[in-house]
Amino acid sequence: MISEVLKPNIQDLQKDVIDLLEQVSSLMNHASTALISDSAGKKYAEFEQQVNQEIDKVRNLELRMAIVAPMKAGKSTITNAIIGQEILPSRNAAMTTLPTEIIFDSNLTQPALYLNPQILTVFQETLLALRHRIDQMGIEQAQEKLAQYPHLAKIPKQIQQAVGLTIPGKSEGREKIIHTLTSLNDIVRVCSLLEPQADPLQYLMDVPRIHTQFWRSSQTNQQSENLGKLVIVDTPGPNEAGENLRLQGVVEEQLTKSSIVLMVLDFTQLKTEAAEKVKKDVDKVIELRGKDNLYVLINKVDQRRDGDMSPEQVQQFVAAEFNIGGSGDINRVFEISARQAFTSATFLTELQQGSGIKVTELKTVRSLAQEVFGIDWEEELEEATAEDLQRKAERLWKKSGFDQFLIGAINALMAEAAPRSIESALRITRAYLEELNNDVQLRSSAINEDEVKLKQEVSALERDLQSLEECRNRLQEIDKIKANLYKQLEKIIETIKQEAKQNLEAYFTEEEYQRADFIKKGGLASQNFFKWVSKKFNKIEMPKTSNSIIEFQSSTAAEDFGEQAIASAKSNIIQPLVESVRKQAKKIIEQARQDITNSLDTETQPIIERARQRLNESFHVNLSLPTPNLDSKSIENTKVNVNQHTKWIAQGYETKIIEKRDFFHWFGLVKKKETINVKRPDKKEDYYTISLQEIIDKSNKLIEDSIKNIKGEINQYLDEDFKQRVDKFFAELDSYLTNYCNTLIQAQTDQKIQTDEKEKLVNNLHSLETQTSQKINKVNGYLEYLKHINN
């Protein structure tokens, strides 16, 4: 059967499957019309609607790819080149701090950015928190803390005065989109520096979405337009986050949802001191998403010079360093020049849209001329015509490597996304066909059966239904699984507590943490600092020595230290530990899902077999329990108390000359001068302290609360999702048996109709049986083919 449906590519398979599903839809329509006089007709009309929905899913595939890169590798330029205009803001400093979806739609006239209500609420609350924080510390101190980011210098005043940082729900047009995205990114960056605990990324449940048109009607765009909906996800790079930006969970979710991930590497940095850093970044992406669907873009190859790595050597280098794109799979590494592609794309877009404008007056013409004419670009530009420049731009686009990259990426997307969507649609359609086939077989056979026999079969099915209910009442597996899960979870928690000390010590002595300038703020030696942190899980009472209290000259400095301590521990220590508990719990629940599935099969199989043997029909119910939704919920915020104290500081002594009478000095008639030491008055000084023990206790409390939340999530899953799915399993069995029971009852009614009408009904049933059998065979053939190409 495989050979009958074998096609040269996935695109042809998609087209043929759509044709098949449309035939099934017509068949369901015919069944609902032919059997409109009884209750079955309505059921088949619903089947028709469901099949039509599957047709839409296969036709409108979501081709989703994420782009991630080390900072300054040219990621935003690449995305803008694909779009055909600068929509994503870019700077020399790290720009992307939250993922952004770009959805391509050829029917649009201008791009639009959409922020759902939840995103708007989160950022409005963040602005309020920042305004309060800036009011507390003052503008000057806020600007001082942002000194390493000059482009953020004006933000504190804008936040304080509530001007300049607008966040609309919809932004139309390029400039408005850039303004909104820049504002969002700046808010996140400022928050990470001034008020880490108000970081909006921990609360976001969705991402900004840009809808834009294709910039050119090339083969690439026509291909993707015909096959599905292309979605690009611009994600923060592994090193684009500040010390306190909790991006890992946000990025992980977007990478997981994407069919392929494009990792951008800088050609000029492949063999430099930065190479090891880049390798770490790639390893992080592989850890999040795996390398099977990871593709590599080598950007800035336009800077290749004699003596640099050739394309073949680059391929070998990537294969050796990252184990991607070896000799057996050379189509996973693409060499591109984002600058050339962007220069070409923006010029051609403006040329298409700027009818009536002199070509030399286009905003993008100078950049194109500089790229294609070299050192004589000004003179060459004066003599160039619009046709010359268009031809040059087309050549530049071809030279950039983007056509080959986009076609390859879309083919990869189709290879990943299409089979998954097609297989799902085929399995759902087959279930509807099998139910229709079983119905018409049983009904056409039962019309001519003895009425007494029909009554006996109906009674037998009713007994089967009662047996199912008894089986359901006996099943007590949920409580056993819950108790076992809690027991295993406690073991996991204890193990993690034991490992925490080593993890914390390693973290606080790493180079990355030293760059945070955290220890310097408190004036505390690192060897003393990690000692108190490493006791987080052991709950050892610390002596009230000078090492457990840190003094500060101002309350602001103390508050900053406390906030940075908690925020840093949360993002780098607590969050990963809690995530480890969450992942292990999911793994245990996954095994529990399989156990309950096996148990249900064992309990219900005899009932199903008994009914099947009697009815001579084969039906099967697949139990599909959901994956537990143990969301990566944010860890609650907490603050450390700042205590104010007063102390008197000795100011030392000063010399003073005094005059006094002395009998031994001129018999007291003349005063004698004498120099004496006089104690200066003690100076009253306020100072502020933070207790390291309090930071330990509150950090420990954060972990305990997070683990408590996980336990609550497990309990909710078992009581709701897990139990509901088990209930659904029995409901489906009940539905199947009830359906056959109703079919036999309908057959009893059919026996009483007129002979002509009965003959017509039988013919319709036989015709439907033949057609459904043929369609089932075709569906099975395509499923076999999909199994073949996936292996």
TAURJO-V409053 format. One record per residue. N is the residue number from 1. RES is the residue in three letters. OMEGA is omega as a letter, one per 30 degrees, with the letter a starting at -180 (NA if undefined). NEAR is the number of other ideal C-beta (glycine too) atoms within 10 Angstrom. Layout:
BEGIN
N/RES/OMEGA/NEAR
N/RES/OMEGA/NEAR
END
This chain:
BEGIN
1/MET/a/13
2/ILE/a/13
3/SER/a/7
4/GLU/a/11
5/VAL/a/21
6/LEU/a/13
7/LYS/a/15
8/PRO/a/7
9/ASN/a/11
10/ILE/l/20
11/GLN/l/15
12/ASP/l/12
13/LEU/l/22
14/GLN/a/22
15/LYS/a/15
16/ASP/l/16
17/VAL/l/28
18/ILE/l/17
19/ASP/a/10
20/LEU/a/21
21/LEU/l/25
22/GLU/l/13
23/GLN/l/15
24/VAL/l/27
25/SER/l/20
26/SER/l/13
27/LEU/l/23
28/MET/l/26
29/ASN/l/16
30/HIS/a/16
31/ALA/a/27
32/SER/l/18
33/THR/a/12
34/ALA/a/19
35/LEU/a/24
36/ILE/a/12
37/SER/a/11
38/ASP/a/14
39/SER/a/10
40/ALA/a/21
41/GLY/a/14
42/LYS/a/12
43/LYS/a/19
44/TYR/l/23
45/ALA/l/16
46/GLU/l/12
47/PHE/l/24
48/GLU/l/18
49/GLN/l/10
50/GLN/l/14
51/VAL/l/23
52/ASN/l/15
53/GLN/l/10
54/GLU/l/23
55/ILE/l/19
56/ASP/a/11
57/LYS/a/16
58/VAL/a/21
59/ARG/a/17
60/ASN/l/11
61/LEU/l/22
62/GLU/a/16
63/LEU/a/23
64/ARG/l/21
65/MET/l/21
66/ALA/l/25
67/ILE/a/25
68/VAL/a/30
69/ALA/l/28
70/PRO/a/21
71/MET/l/18
72/LYS/l/17
73/ALA/l/25
74/GLY/a/24
75/LYS/a/28
76/SER/l/23
77/THR/l/21
78/ILE/a/27
79/THR/l/25
80/ASN/l/23
81/ALA/l/27
82/ILE/l/25
83/ILE/a/24
84/GLY/l/25
85/GLN/a/20
86/GLU/l/20
87/ILE/l/22
88/LEU/a/24
89/PRO/l/19
90/SER/l/17
91/ARG/l/12
92/ASN/l/8
93/ALA/l/14
94/ALA/a/18
95/MET/a/23
96/THR/l/26
97/THR/l/23
98/LEU/a/23
99/PRO/l/23
100/THR/l/24
101/GLU/l/19
102/ILE/a/23
103/ILE/a/17
104/PHE/a/21
105/ASP/a/14
106/SER/a/12
107/ASN/a/7
108/LEU/l/13
109/THR/l/7
110/GLN/a/13
111/PRO/l/21
112/ALA/l/17
113/LEU/a/26
114/TYR/l/17
115/LEU/a/22
116/ASN/a/13
117/PRO/a/9
118/GLN/l/12
119/ILE/a/22
120/LEU/a/13
121/THR/a/13
122/VAL/a/19
123/PHE/l/21
124/GLN/l/12
125/GLU/l/13
126/THR/l/23
127/LEU/l/21
128/LEU/l/13
129/ALA/l/18
130/LEU/l/23
131/ARG/l/16
132/HIS/a/12
133/ARG/l/20
134/ILE/l/21
135/ASP/a/12
136/GLN/a/14
137/MET/a/19
138/GLY/a/13
139/ILE/a/12
140/GLU/a/8
141/GLN/l/17
142/ALA/l/24
143/GLN/l/16
144/GLU/l/10
145/LYS/l/15
146/LEU/a/19
147/ALA/a/10
148/GLN/l/9
149/TYR/a/17
150/PRO/a/9
151/HIS/l/14
152/LEU/a/20
153/ALA/a/12
154/LYS/a/13
155/ILE/a/23
156/PRO/a/24
157/LYS/l/14
158/GLN/l/15
159/ILE/a/26
160/GLN/a/16
161/GLN/l/10
162/ALA/l/11
163/VAL/l/9
164/GLY/a/12
165/LEU/l/20
166/THR/l/11
167/ILE/l/17
168/PRO/l/14
169/GLY/l/12
170/LYS/l/11
171/SER/a/23
172/GLU/l/15
173/GLY/a/13
174/ARG/a/16
175/GLU/l/11
176/LYS/l/17
177/ILE/l/25
178/ILE/a/17
179/HIS/a/18
180/THR/a/21
181/LEU/l/23
182/THR/l/17
183/SER/l/21
184/LEU/a/23
185/ASN/l/20
186/ASP/l/21
187/ILE/l/22
188/VAL/a/23
189/ARG/l/22
190/VAL/a/25
191/CYS/a/26
192/SER/a/23
193/LEU/a/19
194/LEU/a/24
195/GLU/a/22
196/PRO/a/22
197/GLN/l/19
198/ALA/a/21
199/ASP/a/25
200/PRO/a/23
201/LEU/a/23
202/GLN/a/22
203/TYR/a/16
204/LEU/l/20
205/MET/a/11
206/ASP/a/14
207/VAL/l/18
208/PRO/a/21
209/ARG/l/17
210/ILE/l/22
211/HIS/a/17
212/THR/a/23
213/GLN/l/17
214/PHE/a/19
215/TRP/l/19
216/ARG/a/16
217/SER/l/11
218/SER/l/15
219/GLN/a/11
220/THR/a/21
221/ASN/l/20
222/GLN/a/13
223/GLN/a/17
224/SER/a/22
225/GLU/a/16
226/ASN/a/11
227/LEU/a/22
228/GLY/a/23
229/LYS/a/14
230/LEU/l/25
231/VAL/l/19
232/ILE/l/25
233/VAL/l/24
234/ASP/a/27
235/THR/l/28
236/PRO/l/27
237/GLY/a/24
238/PRO/a/24
239/ASN/l/16
240/GLU/a/22
241/ALA/l/23
242/GLY/a/19
243/GLU/a/18
244/ASN/l/21
245/LEU/a/23
246/ARG/a/20
247/LEU/a/24
248/GLN/a/19
249/GLY/l/17
250/VAL/a/22
251/VAL/a/25
252/GLU/a/17
253/GLU/a/18
254/GLN/l/24
255/LEU/a/21
256/THR/a/12
257/LYS/a/14
258/SER/l/25
259/SER/l/21
260/ILE/l/23
261/VAL/l/24
262/LEU/l/26
263/MET/a/29
264/VAL/l/23
265/LEU/a/27
266/ASP/a/19
267/PHE/a/22
268/THR/a/15
269/GLN/a/17
270/LEU/a/19
271/LYS/l/13
272/THR/l/11
273/GLU/a/7
274/ALA/a/14
275/ALA/a/14
276/GLU/l/9
277/LYS/l/13
278/VAL/l/22
279/LYS/l/13
280/LYS/l/12
281/ASP/l/21
282/VAL/l/22
283/ASP/l/13
284/LYS/l/16
285/VAL/l/24
286/ILE/l/17
287/GLU/a/11
288/LEU/a/18
289/ARG/a/21
290/GLY/a/12
291/LYS/a/18
292/ASP/a/10
293/ASN/a/19
294/LEU/l/22
295/TYR/a/21
296/VAL/l/21
297/LEU/l/25
298/ILE/a/25
299/ASN/l/26
300/LYS/l/22
301/VAL/l/22
302/ASP/l/18
303/GLN/l/12
304/ARG/l/17
305/ARG/l/5
306/ASP/a/4
307/GLY/l/5
308/ASP/l/14
309/MET/l/16
310/SER/l/9
311/PRO/l/13
312/GLU/l/9
313/GLN/l/12
314/VAL/l/21
315/GLN/l/21
316/GLN/a/16
317/PHE/a/18
318/VAL/l/21
319/ALA/a/19
320/ALA/a/10
321/GLU/a/16
322/PHE/a/20
323/ASN/l/12
324/ILE/l/20
325/GLY/l/22
326/GLY/a/14
327/SER/a/8
328/GLY/a/6
329/ASP/a/10
330/ILE/a/11
331/ASN/l/12
332/ARG/l/20
333/VAL/a/24
334/PHE/l/20
335/GLU/a/20
336/ILE/l/25
337/SER/a/27
338/ALA/a/26
339/ARG/l/20
340/GLN/a/25
341/ALA/a/29
342/PHE/l/28
343/THR/a/24
344/SER/a/30
345/ALA/a/25
346/THR/l/23
347/PHE/a/28
348/LEU/l/21
349/THR/a/17
350/GLU/l/18
351/LEU/l/19
352/GLN/a/13
353/GLN/a/13
354/GLY/l/14
355/SER/l/6
356/GLY/l/4
357/ILE/l/12
358/LYS/a/9
359/VAL/a/19
360/THR/l/13
361/GLU/l/8
362/LEU/a/19
363/LYS/a/11
364/THR/a/22
365/VAL/a/20
366/ARG/l/14
367/SER/l/17
368/LEU/a/27
369/ALA/l/23
370/GLN/a/14
371/GLU/a/21
372/VAL/a/23
373/PHE/l/16
374/GLY/a/9
375/ILE/l/8
376/ASP/a/9
377/TRP/a/17
378/GLU/l/11
379/GLU/a/11
380/GLU/a/16
381/LEU/a/19
382/GLU/a/9
383/GLU/a/7
384/ALA/l/21
385/THR/l/9
386/ALA/l/13
387/GLU/l/9
388/ASP/a/14
389/LEU/l/24
390/GLN/l/18
391/ARG/l/13
392/LYS/a/19
393/ALA/l/23
394/GLU/l/14
395/ARG/l/13
396/LEU/l/23
397/TRP/l/22
398/LYS/a/14
399/LYS/a/17
400/SER/a/24
401/GLY/a/22
402/PHE/l/27
403/ASP/a/16
404/GLN/l/15
405/PHE/a/20
406/LEU/l/22
407/ILE/l/15
408/GLY/a/16
409/ALA/a/26
410/ILE/l/20
411/ASN/l/16
412/ALA/l/19
413/LEU/l/24
414/MET/a/22
415/ALA/a/16
416/GLU/a/18
417/ALA/a/21
418/ALA/a/23
419/PRO/a/18
420/ARG/a/13
421/SER/a/19
422/ILE/a/25
423/GLU/l/16
424/SER/a/13
425/ALA/a/24
426/LEU/a/23
427/ARG/l/13
428/ILE/l/17
429/THR/l/25
430/ARG/l/18
431/ALA/l/16
432/TYR/l/24
433/LEU/a/24
434/GLU/l/17
435/GLU/l/18
436/LEU/a/25
437/ASN/l/19
438/ASN/a/20
439/ASP/a/25
440/VAL/l/26
441/GLN/a/20
442/LEU/a/21
443/ARG/a/23
444/SER/l/19
445/SER/a/15
446/ALA/a/22
447/ILE/a/19
448/ASN/l/11
449/GLU/l/14
450/ASP/a/10
451/GLU/l/11
452/VAL/a/8
453/LYS/l/11
454/LEU/l/17
455/LYS/l/13
456/GLN/l/13
457/GLU/l/20
458/VAL/l/17
459/SER/l/11
460/ALA/l/16
461/LEU/l/22
462/GLU/l/13
463/ARG/l/12
464/ASP/l/21
465/LEU/l/16
466/GLN/l/11
467/SER/l/16
468/LEU/a/20
469/GLU/l/12
470/GLU/l/9
471/CYS/a/16
472/ARG/a/18
473/ASN/a/8
474/ARG/a/9
475/LEU/l/15
476/GLN/a/8
477/GLU/a/16
478/ILE/a/15
479/ASP/l/10
480/LYS/a/13
481/ILE/a/20
482/LYS/a/17
483/ALA/l/10
484/ASN/l/14
485/LEU/l/21
486/TYR/a/13
487/LYS/l/9
488/GLN/l/17
489/LEU/l/18
490/GLU/l/12
491/LYS/l/10
492/ILE/a/19
493/ILE/a/21
494/GLU/l/10
495/THR/a/13
496/ILE/l/19
497/LYS/l/16
498/GLN/a/11
499/GLU/a/12
500/ALA/a/21
501/LYS/l/16
502/GLN/a/10
503/ASN/a/16
504/LEU/l/24
505/GLU/l/15
506/ALA/a/12
507/TYR/a/18
508/PHE/l/23
509/THR/l/13
510/GLU/a/12
511/GLU/a/6
512/GLU/a/10
513/TYR/l/19
514/GLN/l/13
515/ARG/a/9
516/ALA/l/16
517/ASP/a/10
518/PHE/a/20
519/ILE/a/17
520/LYS/a/10
521/LYS/a/16
522/GLY/a/20
523/GLY/a/10
524/LEU/l/16
525/ALA/a/11
526/SER/a/14
527/GLN/l/10
528/ASN/a/13
529/PHE/a/20
530/PHE/l/19
531/LYS/a/16
532/TRP/a/19
533/VAL/a/21
534/SER/l/20
535/LYS/a/19
536/LYS/a/24
537/PHE/a/21
538/ASN/l/12
539/LYS/l/10
540/ILE/a/10
541/GLU/a/7
542/MET/l/14
543/PRO/a/8
544/LYS/l/10
545/THR/a/7
546/SER/a/9
547/ASN/a/15
548/SER/l/17
549/ILE/l/15
550/ILE/a/22
551/GLU/l/15
552/PHE/a/20
553/GLN/a/11
554/SER/l/14
555/SER/l/16
556/THR/l/15
557/ALA/l/18
558/ALA/l/24
559/GLU/l/20
560/ASP/a/21
561/PHE/a/23
562/GLY/a/23
563/GLU/a/21
564/GLN/l/20
565/ALA/a/23
566/ILE/a/23
567/ALA/a/21
568/SER/l/20
569/ALA/l/22
570/LYS/a/26
571/SER/a/23
572/ASN/a/20
573/ILE/a/19
574/ILE/a/21
575/GLN/l/21
576/PRO/l/13
577/LEU/l/21
578/VAL/l/22
579/GLU/l/15
580/SER/l/16
581/VAL/a/20
582/ARG/a/22
583/LYS/a/12
584/GLN/l/17
585/ALA/l/23
586/LYS/a/16
587/LYS/l/12
588/ILE/a/17
589/ILE/l/21
590/GLU/l/13
591/GLN/l/13
592/ALA/l/22
593/ARG/a/19
594/GLN/l/11
595/ASP/a/14
596/ILE/l/21
597/THR/l/16
598/ASN/a/12
599/SER/l/15
600/LEU/l/21
601/ASP/a/13
602/THR/a/9
603/GLU/a/15
604/THR/a/20
605/GLN/l/10
606/PRO/l/11
607/ILE/l/19
608/ILE/a/19
609/GLU/a/10
610/ARG/l/14
611/ALA/a/24
612/ARG/a/13
613/GLN/a/9
614/ARG/a/14
615/LEU/a/21
616/ASN/l/9
617/GLU/l/17
618/SER/l/9
619/PHE/a/16
620/HIS/l/9
621/VAL/l/18
622/ASN/l/9
623/LEU/a/18
624/SER/l/10
625/LEU/a/20
626/PRO/l/11
627/THR/a/11
628/PRO/a/22
629/ASN/l/11
630/LEU/a/18
631/ASP/l/12
632/SER/a/17
633/LYS/a/15
634/SER/l/16
635/ILE/a/20
636/GLU/l/13
637/ASN/l/16
638/THR/a/16
639/LYS/l/11
640/VAL/l/20
641/ASN/l/12
642/VAL/a/19
643/ASN/l/14
644/GLN/a/10
645/HIS/l/11
646/THR/l/8
647/LYS/l/11
648/TRP/a/10
649/ILE/l/10
650/ALA/a/10
651/GLN/l/11
652/GLY/a/8
653/TYR/l/11
654/GLU/l/10
655/THR/a/8
656/LYS/l/10
657/ILE/l/8
658/ILE/l/11
659/GLU/l/9
660/LYS/a/11
661/ARG/l/12
662/ASP/a/12
663/PHE/a/8
664/PHE/l/7
665/HIS/a/14
666/TRP/l/11
667/PHE/l/9
668/GLY/l/12
669/LEU/l/8
670/VAL/l/10
671/LYS/l/13
672/LYS/l/13
673/LYS/a/9
674/GLU/l/12
675/THR/a/8
676/ILE/l/11
677/ASN/a/9
678/VAL/l/9
679/LYS/l/10
680/ARG/l/10
681/PRO/l/8
682/ASP/a/11
683/LYS/l/10
684/LYS/a/9
685/GLU/l/11
686/ASP/l/11
687/TYR/a/16
688/TYR/a/19
689/THR/l/14
690/ILE/l/23
691/SER/l/19
692/LEU/l/22
693/GLN/l/16
694/GLU/l/15
695/ILE/l/22
696/ILE/a/23
697/ASP/a/14
698/LYS/l/19
699/SER/l/22
700/ASN/l/18
701/LYS/l/12
702/LEU/a/21
703/ILE/a/24
704/GLU/l/12
705/ASP/a/13
706/SER/l/22
707/ILE/l/20
708/LYS/l/10
709/ASN/l/17
710/ILE/l/19
711/LYS/l/17
712/GLY/l/10
713/GLU/l/17
714/ILE/a/22
715/ASN/l/13
716/GLN/l/14
717/TYR/a/22
718/LEU/a/19
719/ASP/a/12
720/GLU/a/11
721/ASP/a/15
722/PHE/a/22
723/LYS/a/12
724/GLN/a/14
725/ARG/l/15
726/VAL/l/20
727/ASP/l/11
728/LYS/l/15
729/PHE/l/21
730/PHE/l/18
731/ALA/l/15
732/GLU/l/13
733/LEU/l/23
734/ASP/a/15
735/SER/a/13
736/TYR/a/18
737/LEU/l/21
738/THR/l/15
739/ASN/l/18
740/TYR/l/24
741/CYS/l/19
742/ASN/l/17
743/THR/l/21
744/LEU/l/22
745/ILE/l/16
746/GLN/l/18
747/ALA/l/21
748/GLN/l/15
749/THR/a/11
750/ASP/a/19
751/GLN/a/14
752/LYS/a/8
753/ILE/a/14
754/GLN/a/8
755/THR/a/7
756/ASP/a/8
757/GLU/l/11
758/LYS/l/15
759/GLU/l/11
760/LYS/l/13
761/LEU/a/19
762/VAL/l/16
763/ASN/l/12
764/ASN/a/17
765/LEU/l/22
766/HIS/l/13
767/SER/l/15
768/LEU/l/24
769/GLU/l/19
770/THR/a/12
771/GLN/l/20
772/THR/l/24
773/SER/l/14
774/GLN/a/13
775/LYS/l/21
776/ILE/l/17
777/ASN/l/12
778/LYS/l/20
779/VAL/l/23
780/ASN/l/14
781/GLY/l/18
782/TYR/l/24
783/LEU/l/17
784/GLU/l/13
785/TYR/l/22
786/LEU/l/21
787/LYS/a/12
788/HIS/a/11
789/ILE/l/13
790/ASN/l/10
791/ASN/NA/5
END
